[in-house]
Amino acid sequence: MANPIRQKEIDERVGKFADKFWGAFQMTENGRVKSTILLYSFCLCWVLLALYGGCFALLNPWLDAWLQGAGAPTLLISLAEALVPAAVGTAVASLAWLLPGDKRLLPAGYIWLTLLILACLIALVIMMGWKDMGLILQFFGMFTLAPLVLGLGSSLLVYYRIWKKRPPAGDPARPWKRQ
């Protein structure tokens, strides 16, 4: 039997965490979003999803016809159809580094994309059942693993290099004084 006092404490903690998380999406008194990075990166996640979807839709028929005509083995065809569109999509998405603004946006967008894909994977497993797990994992491995590994890995690496080169913080008591 569960301890009702302990359960109440857990419920309060979960409630506070949920309020804190969803509070980041709420507006302030002057009509601005509290956490713009959270909102912008969530929107960027959908742009990345469309970008990678477009790369797969445009490049895979051409790659398949070209590699089938060349008599390539099935493993090579599968690898090329997973890696080439993912690399092209990552290269196009990496152009966001050239834009001014918060450099945390692209890695955060990839983290949202990872969470979205995990939610889709869980929903697909629940809907299709465990019997088709091999087919589900093959689909997700081919169409989501390569973009996530290339995109998230490269964006975290670039952001780490940018973060490492940042200038030291000034005196917080005197923000007008530059060093």
KARATA-V969190 format. One record per residue. N is the residue number from 1. RES is the residue in three letters. PSI is psi in radians with two decimals (999 if undefined). Layout:
n={N;N}
res={RES;RES}
psi={PSI;PSI}
This chain:
n={1;2;3;4;5;6;7;8;9;10;11;12;13;14;15;16;17;18;19;20;21;22;23;24;25;26;27;28;29;30;31;32;33;34;35;36;37;38;39;40;41;42;43;44;45;46;47;48;49;50;51;52;53;54;55;56;57;58;59;60;61;62;63;64;65;66;67;68;69;70;71;72;73;74;75;76;77;78;79;80;81;82;83;84;85;86;87;88;89;90;91;92;93;94;95;96;97;98;99;100;101;102;103;104;105;106;107;108;109;110;111;112;113;114;115;116;117;118;119;120;121;122;123;124;125;126;127;128;129;130;131;132;133;134;135;136;137;138;139;140;141;142;143;144;145;146;147;148;149;150;151;152;153;154;155;156;157;158;159;160;161;162;163;164;165;166;167;168;169;170;171;172;173;174;175;176;177;178;179}
res={MET;ALA;ASN;PRO;ILE;ARG;GLN;LYS;GLU;ILE;ASP;GLU;ARG;VAL;GLY;LYS;PHE;ALA;ASP;LYS;PHE;TRP;GLY;ALA;PHE;GLN;MET;THR;GLU;ASN;GLY;ARG;VAL;LYS;SER;THR;ILE;LEU;LEU;TYR;SER;PHE;CYS;LEU;CYS;TRP;VAL;LEU;LEU;ALA;LEU;TYR;GLY;GLY;CYS;PHE;ALA;LEU;LEU;ASN;PRO;TRP;LEU;ASP;ALA;TRP;LEU;GLN;GLY;ALA;GLY;ALA;PRO;THR;LEU;LEU;ILE;SER;LEU;ALA;GLU;ALA;LEU;VAL;PRO;ALA;ALA;VAL;GLY;THR;ALA;VAL;ALA;SER;LEU;ALA;TRP;LEU;LEU;PRO;GLY;ASP;LYS;ARG;LEU;LEU;PRO;ALA;GLY;TYR;ILE;TRP;LEU;THR;LEU;LEU;ILE;LEU;ALA;CYS;LEU;ILE;ALA;LEU;VAL;ILE;MET;MET;GLY;TRP;LYS;ASP;MET;GLY;LEU;ILE;LEU;GLN;PHE;PHE;GLY;MET;PHE;THR;LEU;ALA;PRO;LEU;VAL;LEU;GLY;LEU;GLY;SER;SER;LEU;LEU;VAL;TYR;TYR;ARG;ILE;TRP;LYS;LYS;ARG;PRO;PRO;ALA;GLY;ASP;PRO;ALA;ARG;PRO;TRP;LYS;ARG;GLN}
psi={2.36;2.58;2.06;-0.54;-0.77;-0.73;-0.66;-0.70;-0.74;-0.77;-0.68;-0.73;-0.79;-0.72;-0.73;-0.73;-0.76;-0.74;-0.71;-0.74;-0.91;-0.38;-0.43;-0.39;-0.17;2.88;2.67;-3.08;-0.56;0.17;0.24;2.73;2.45;-0.76;1.69;-0.59;-0.66;-0.79;-0.82;-0.69;-0.57;-0.74;-0.67;-0.55;-0.72;-0.58;-0.74;-0.70;-0.77;-0.67;-0.87;-0.67;-0.73;-0.71;-0.77;-0.72;-0.62;-0.66;-0.56;-0.70;-0.69;-0.78;-0.73;-0.81;-0.73;-0.79;-0.59;-0.70;-0.53;-0.12;0.55;2.63;2.75;-0.66;-0.74;-0.69;-0.78;-0.76;-0.75;-0.69;-0.32;-0.73;-0.66;-0.89;-0.60;-0.72;-0.72;-0.76;-0.70;-0.68;-0.73;-0.74;-0.52;-0.23;-0.31;-0.38;-0.40;-0.28;2.57;2.79;-2.89;2.16;-0.12;-0.16;-0.83;-0.84;-0.66;-0.63;-0.70;-0.59;-0.73;-0.73;-0.70;-0.79;-0.69;-0.74;-0.66;-0.69;-0.69;-0.70;-0.78;-0.76;-0.69;-0.68;-0.71;-0.75;-0.71;-0.37;2.97;-0.29;-0.50;0.45;-0.63;-0.77;-0.71;-0.82;-0.57;-0.78;-0.87;-0.60;-0.66;-0.71;-0.20;-0.53;-0.81;-0.82;-0.68;-0.77;-0.83;-0.83;-0.92;-0.74;-0.82;-0.67;-0.66;-0.66;-0.80;-0.74;-0.67;-0.73;-0.68;-0.76;-0.66;-0.54;0.01;2.63;2.70;2.62;2.53;-3.05;2.07;-0.37;-0.45;1.38;-0.30;-0.35;2.18;2.56;999}
